[in-house]
């Protein structure tokens, strides 16, 4: 079994233990969605696809585990480091790259390294794909517009409005 599949099985086990069916569904949809979006962006941008997919799988894990989003990026980065070390298949350097991106993904307005930016963009892209009819959060608007150009995407109004994607 490859490293990413082992990670997915571990995350699946954590999500399967959540009490509420809606929480489980939301966790699976969002974490797998961000993981897939991160892999796509990594392929496009020449980043490490495996690490991008891993970061996507883990970026909000603490939120689903404990039900709070307070300081979730920082808490999820610590949780990801512990989980990745326990798998004993990721190097310290790889864990550092993944956890740096996770710790910074909540700050969509700031600019960080290219891998950190990839995870932020994947998170925004997943929200767009899952909720295409919702207006974007103000903090996501610029990223959505940049992703639209990068990926050559177009959407019908109202998403094409100045405040949309």
C-alpha positions as CSV (number, residue, x, y, z in Angstrom):
1,X,0.0,0.0,0.0
2,X,1.4,3.4,-0.9
3,X,1.9,6.2,1.5
4,X,-1.0,8.3,0.5
5,X,-3.4,5.4,0.7
6,X,-2.2,4.6,4.2
7,X,-2.8,8.2,5.1
8,X,-6.3,8.1,3.6
9,X,-7.1,5.0,5.6
10,X,-6.0,6.6,8.8
11,X,-8.0,9.8,8.1
12,X,-11.0,7.6,7.2
13,X,-10.8,5.8,10.5
14,X,-10.8,9.2,12.3
15,X,-13.8,10.5,10.4
16,X,-15.7,7.2,10.8
17,X,-15.6,7.7,14.5
18,X,-17.4,11.1,14.4
19,X,-20.8,10.9,16.1
20,X,-22.9,12.8,13.6
21,X,-23.6,11.6,10.1
22,X,-23.5,15.1,8.7
23,X,-20.1,15.7,10.3
24,X,-18.7,12.5,8.8
25,X,-20.1,13.4,5.4
26,X,-18.8,16.9,5.6
27,X,-15.3,15.7,6.7
28,X,-15.0,13.2,3.9
29,X,-16.3,15.6,1.2
30,X,-14.1,18.5,2.2
31,X,-10.9,16.7,3.0
32,X,-11.0,14.5,0.0
33,X,-12.1,17.5,-2.2
34,X,-9.2,19.7,-1.0
35,X,-6.8,16.8,-1.4
36,X,-7.9,16.3,-5.1
37,X,-7.8,20.0,-5.8
38,X,-4.3,20.2,-4.3
39,X,-3.1,17.3,-6.4
40,X,-4.5,19.0,-9.5
41,X,-2.8,22.3,-8.7
42,X,0.4,20.6,-7.8
43,X,0.5,18.9,-11.2
44,X,-0.2,22.2,-12.9
45,X,2.4,24.1,-10.9
46,X,5.1,21.6,-10.8
47,X,4.9,20.9,-7.0
48,X,5.0,17.6,-5.2
49,X,1.7,15.9,-5.9
50,X,1.8,13.4,-3.1
51,X,2.6,16.0,-0.5
52,X,-0.1,18.3,-1.9
53,X,-2.7,15.5,-1.6
54,X,-1.5,14.7,1.9
55,X,-1.7,18.4,3.0
56,X,-5.3,18.6,1.6
57,X,-6.3,15.4,3.5
58,X,-5.0,16.8,6.8
59,X,-5.5,20.6,6.6
60,X,-8.8,20.8,8.6
61,X,-8.5,17.5,10.5
62,X,-8.6,19.0,14.0
63,X,-11.8,20.9,13.2
64,X,-13.6,17.6,12.4
65,X,-12.0,15.8,15.4
66,X,-12.9,18.3,18.0
67,X,-15.7,20.3,16.4
68,X,-14.2,23.7,16.7
69,X,-12.6,25.9,14.0
70,X,-10.8,28.2,16.5
71,X,-7.1,28.3,15.5
72,X,-7.8,25.3,13.4
73,X,-4.8,25.8,11.0
74,X,-2.3,25.8,13.8
75,X,-4.0,22.9,15.6
76,X,-4.4,20.9,12.4
77,X,-0.7,21.4,11.6
78,X,0.3,19.9,15.0
79,X,-2.2,17.0,14.5
80,X,-0.8,16.4,11.0
81,X,2.8,16.2,12.2
82,X,1.8,13.7,14.9
83,X,-0.2,11.6,12.5
84,X,2.5,11.7,9.7
85,X,5.2,10.7,12.2
86,X,3.1,7.8,13.4
87,X,2.8,6.4,9.9
88,X,6.6,6.3,9.7
89,X,6.6,6.7,6.0
90,X,7.2,10.5,5.6
91,X,10.5,12.2,6.2
92,X,11.0,15.0,8.6
93,X,11.5,17.3,5.6
94,X,8.2,16.2,4.0
95,X,6.4,16.6,7.3
96,X,7.8,20.1,7.5
97,X,6.5,21.1,4.1
98,X,3.0,19.7,4.7
99,X,2.7,21.2,8.1
100,X,3.9,24.6,7.1
101,X,1.2,24.7,4.4
102,X,-1.4,23.5,6.8
103,X,-0.4,26.1,9.5
104,X,-0.7,28.9,7.0
105,X,-3.8,27.9,5.0
106,X,-6.2,29.9,7.1
107,X,-4.6,33.2,6.2
108,X,-5.9,33.6,2.6
109,X,-4.8,37.3,2.4
110,X,-1.1,36.8,3.2
111,X,1.4,35.5,0.7
112,X,3.7,32.6,1.6
113,X,5.8,30.1,-0.3
114,X,4.5,28.4,-3.4
115,X,3.5,25.1,-1.7
116,X,1.7,27.0,1.1
117,X,-0.2,29.1,-1.6
118,X,-1.2,25.9,-3.4
119,X,-3.0,24.6,-0.3
120,X,-4.8,27.9,0.2
121,X,-5.9,27.8,-3.4
122,X,-7.0,24.2,-3.2
123,X,-9.2,25.0,-0.2
124,X,-10.8,27.9,-2.0
125,X,-11.3,25.8,-5.1
126,X,-13.0,23.0,-3.2
127,X,-15.4,25.5,-1.6
128,X,-16.2,26.9,-5.0
129,X,-16.8,23.4,-6.5
130,X,-18.9,22.2,-3.6
131,X,-21.0,25.4,-3.2
132,X,-21.0,27.0,-6.7
133,X,-24.1,29.1,-6.1
134,X,-22.8,30.7,-2.9
135,X,-21.2,34.1,-3.2
136,X,-17.5,34.0,-2.3
137,X,-16.2,35.1,1.0
138,X,-14.5,38.5,0.6
139,X,-11.2,37.0,1.7
140,X,-11.5,34.4,-1.1
141,X,-12.5,36.6,-4.0
142,X,-9.0,37.5,-5.2
143,X,-7.9,33.8,-5.1
144,X,-11.0,32.7,-6.9
145,X,-10.4,35.3,-9.6
146,X,-6.7,34.1,-10.0
147,X,-7.7,30.5,-10.1
148,X,-10.3,31.2,-12.7
149,X,-7.6,32.7,-14.9
150,X,-5.0,30.0,-14.2
151,X,-7.4,27.2,-14.9
152,X,-9.3,28.9,-17.8
153,X,-12.7,28.6,-16.0
154,X,-15.8,30.5,-16.7
155,X,-19.1,30.4,-14.9
156,X,-22.6,31.9,-15.6
157,X,-23.8,34.9,-13.7
158,X,-24.0,35.6,-10.8
159,X,-20.6,33.9,-10.4
160,X,-19.2,36.1,-13.2
161,X,-20.2,39.2,-11.3
162,X,-17.4,41.4,-9.9
163,X,-17.9,39.8,-6.5
164,X,-18.1,36.2,-7.9
165,X,-15.6,33.8,-9.2
